[in-house]
Amino acid sequence: MRPYWSPYVVGVGLGLTLLATYLLMGFGLGASGAFAHLTARLEGVLAPDRAQANSYIAGYLESGRLWSQWIVVEVIGVALGALLGAWSAGRFAWRLTKGAEIGRGRRLLFAFVGGAGVGFASRVAQGCTSGVALSGGAVLAPGAWAFFAGFMASGFLVASIVRRAWR
C-alpha cells in the first residue's frame, strides 16, 4: 500500500476544484442535491401522484432530466474518482473497520443512523457539508462559517464519546 496523500496537497487540490466549479459551472461543490434529485425521481416512478402533490419533490421532477443536473454528474465523478484513487493507491478493498469493543452489527447500525441523520440534516440546511461549509465559506457567507463551527464542535464532541468503542 502506498501512503496517504498529504492533507495539505489534498486541501490545495480541493480548493482549486472548488474554484474551477465556480468558474466553469457557476456553482460550488455539493452532494446532497444529487441524492435529492435521485430519490425524487424514484418517488416519481413508484408513487407519481404523491410525488406531484408534494411541492418539494415536484420541484425536483420539474427541473429536467436527471443526467442534465450538474450535481448528479458531479457526484458520479466523485464516486469514480474515489474508486480510481483507491485502486491506484493499492487501497481498494471491501472491508469493515471497527473497534474491538463493537460488533459488526452495531458498527453498521451506527453507520446507517449517522448517515441518515446527516442526510436528513443536509436537506433541512438546504445543503451538505461540502455545499454549505466549503462553497458557502468560499463566498464568505456568515451562515456557512457558523455551520462549519457547529459541525466541527459537534464532531469533536461525538468523537470523544464514541472513541471508547474503537479502543
C-alpha positions in Angstrom: 0.0 0.0 0.0 1.1 3.5 -0.8 0.9 6.2 1.9 -2.0 8.6 2.0 -1.6 11.9 0.2 -0.5 14.9 2.3 -3.6 16.6 3.6 -2.1 20.0 2.6 -1.8 18.8 -1.0 -5.3 17.5 -0.9 -6.6 20.8 0.6 -5.0 22.8 -2.2 -6.5 20.4 -4.7 -9.9 20.7 -3.2 -9.6 24.5 -3.2 -8.7 24.5 -6.8 -11.5 22.2 -7.6 -13.9 24.5 -5.8 -12.6 27.5 -7.7 -12.9 25.6 -11.0 -16.6 24.7 -10.3 -17.4 28.3 -9.6 -15.6 29.5 -12.8 -16.8 26.8 -15.1 -20.3 25.9 -13.8 -21.3 29.0 -11.8 -21.9 26.7 -8.7 -19.8 25.5 -5.9 -19.4 21.9 -4.7 -22.1 19.9 -3.2 -23.5 16.4 -3.0 -26.8 16.1 -1.1 -28.8 17.7 -4.0 -27.8 14.7 -6.2 -29.4 12.3 -3.8 -32.5 14.6 -3.5 -32.8 14.5 -7.3 -32.4 10.7 -7.4 -34.9 10.0 -4.6 -37.4 12.4 -6.1 -37.2 10.5 -9.4 -37.6 7.2 -7.6 -40.7 8.5 -5.9 -41.9 9.9 -9.2 -41.8 6.3 -10.6 -43.1 4.5 -7.6 -45.8 6.9 -6.5 -46.3 9.5 -9.2 -49.4 11.1 -7.8 -47.9 11.5 -4.3 -44.7 12.9 -5.8 -46.6 15.6 -7.9 -48.7 16.5 -4.9 -45.5 17.3 -2.8 -44.2 20.7 -3.8 -40.7 19.9 -2.6 -40.4 16.7 -4.7 -42.3 18.2 -7.6 -39.7 20.9 -7.9 -37.0 18.3 -8.5 -39.2 16.5 -11.0 -39.7 19.7 -13.0 -36.0 20.5 -13.1 -35.4 18.5 -16.2 -33.7 15.2 -16.9 -31.7 13.6 -14.1 -28.5 13.4 -16.2 -28.7 17.1 -17.1 -28.4 18.1 -13.4 -24.8 19.3 -12.8 -24.8 18.0 -9.2 -25.7 14.5 -10.3 -22.8 14.4 -12.8 -20.5 15.8 -10.1 -21.4 13.1 -7.6 -20.8 10.4 -10.2 -17.4 11.9 -10.9 -16.6 12.0 -7.2 -17.5 8.3 -6.8 -15.5 7.3 -9.9 -12.6 9.5 -8.7 -12.7 7.8 -5.3 -12.6 4.3 -6.8 -9.8 5.3 -9.1 -7.8 6.9 -6.3 -8.3 3.8 -4.0 -7.4 1.4 -6.8 -4.3 3.4 -7.9 -3.0 3.6 -4.3 -3.5 -0.1 -3.8 -6.1 0.5 -1.1 -9.2 -0.7 -2.8 -10.8 -3.5 -0.7 -14.1 -4.4 0.7 -13.7 -4.3 4.5 -15.5 -3.1 7.6 -13.2 -1.3 10.1 -14.3 -1.2 13.7 -13.0 -1.1 17.2 -12.5 -4.1 19.4 -15.4 -3.1 21.6 -18.0 -3.0 18.9 -19.6 -5.8 16.8 -20.2 -5.7 13.1 -24.0 -5.3 13.6 -23.6 -2.3 15.9 -21.0 -0.8 13.6 -23.3 -1.0 10.6 -26.2 0.4 12.7 -24.1 3.3 13.8 -23.0 4.0 10.3 -26.6 3.9 9.0 -28.0 6.1 11.8 -25.2 8.6 11.4 -25.5 8.7 7.6 -29.3 9.0 7.8 -29.0 11.8 10.4 -26.5 13.8 8.3 -28.6 13.2 5.1 -31.8 14.5 6.9 -29.9 17.5 8.3 -28.4 18.3 4.9 -31.9 18.7 3.5 -33.1 20.8 6.4 -30.0 23.0 6.0 -30.5 23.0 2.2 -27.0 21.7 1.6 -24.5 19.2 2.8 -21.1 19.9 4.4 -19.4 20.5 1.1 -22.3 22.7 -0.2 -22.8 24.7 3.0 -19.4 24.9 4.5 -17.0 24.7 1.6 -19.0 26.5 -1.1 -20.7 28.9 1.3 -17.4 29.6 3.2 -15.6 30.3 -0.1 -18.0 33.2 -0.8 -17.7 34.3 2.8 -21.3 33.6 3.8 -21.6 34.1 7.6 -24.1 31.2 7.9 -21.6 28.8 6.3 -19.0 29.8 8.9 -21.4 29.3 11.7 -22.5 26.0 10.3 -18.9 24.9 9.9 -18.0 25.9 13.5 -21.1 24.0 14.9 -20.3 21.0 12.6 -16.7 20.7 13.8 -17.6 21.3 17.5 -20.3 18.6 17.4 -17.9 16.3 15.6 -15.3 16.6 18.3 -17.9 16.1 21.0 -19.4 12.9 19.4 -15.9 11.6 18.6 -14.9 11.9 22.3 -18.0 9.9 23.3 -17.7 7.2 20.6 -13.9 6.9 20.9 -14.2 4.4 23.7 -15.9 1.9 21.4 -12.9 2.0 19.0 -10.3 1.0 21.5 
